[in-house]
Amino acid sequence: VDHRMHMNTVFARTLAAGRAAVRAAYPDARVGFDGPLGAGGYNGYDLWKLAQAMDLWGAYPYNWEFYEAPRSFCEQGYYGGVWFGGYPDCRYPFHNWPWTIILGGMDSAWWFCSYGGGPFEALAPDFRPYSDFLRVVKEVRRLKSGVGKLILHANREGEPVAIYYSPESEYARMAYGKPAGAMSPRAVLAAARLEWRLVAVPLIRNGGLDGIRGLVPA
C-alpha cells in the first residue's frame, strides 16, 4: 500500500511540474492528461492529488471516477472531455454519448477515431461521413443550442450525499476482498436515484461535509 501511495504522489507531482513548465510560457494553459485506464487498485490514481495538479481531464467512456473527480475536487476553470465512438465497449446508440458525457459533468465529447483506426469510424475511405457519426453531430448541435446550452452553463445541484474517496480503502479491499454479491456505493446510490459527489480527507478536514447528510464509504 505504501508503495502504491508513493507512486500516486510521484505521478501527481510530475504532472504539477509539467503544468508549471507549460504555464511559464503560456500562463492560461490548461494542462493534464487523457486516456486513464480506470481508477482501481492495479492501474489507478489518486484523483484528489491529480485534481491539485491538473485542470485538463480526458477519460474513456466507462471511467466514471474521472467524471466525478473534476466536478467534486476541482475549482471552476477545468476542462474535461470523454473519448467515445470507435471502441469495442462503447455501446450503441452513439448519439446518446454526448448527453451522457455532459450530464456526467464534463464539458466536451471527443470522437475516436476519424478514419483508419477503429471499428466505428467517422469517415468512409472516400471521406463521406458515416450515418452514426452524422447522428452524433446532430446531437452535438442540439447540445450547443437551446436546452443543451443551458445545461452546459448550469450549476450542478446534487443531493446532500457523498462518497468517501479513499485510495487506501481501494488497496485494502484488494488485499482482503469484499463480500460476494456486494454492490458498489455508486450502484447503491444510482439504484436509489440519488446524485452524489466525492469527498476526500483534505476536504473533510476543511469542512467538506457541511450540508452532507449521508456519507457512503468507498
Disulfide bonds with the S-S distance in Angstrom:
none
